[in-house]
């Protein structure tokens, strides 16, 4: 699944929502000097790790990079639907 679709929930979005999401990505990139591909890779890796341990609401994930002075903070809002109990196969894809 593509970066924008995963980052902002994929299917069912209106044209207005999609345009707003694209603008958000451009603004994040401009503020942090992080390439869209790097941000995409980071998001994909985070989702892969988190889904090993919990069920998350992919449609409501928010990932932002905030910059203040010379510091950049990654701020992630990931709604958790359920924590997976018991053993987790960390090698499973």
HUKA-V859085 format. One line per field, one symbol per residue. ss: DSSP state (~ for helix, > for strand, _ for the rest). phi: phi as a letter, one per 30 degrees, with the letter a starting at -180 (. if undefined). Layout:
ss->???
phi->???
//
This chain:
ss->__~~~~~_______~~~~~~~~~~~~~~~~~~___~~~~~~~~~~~~~~~~~~>>>_~~~_>>>>>>>__>>>>>>>__>>>>__________
phi->.deddddbjieiddeddddddddedddddddchcdeddddddddddddddddcadbdddcdbbbcccbhccbcdcccbdcdaddcidbddcdc
//
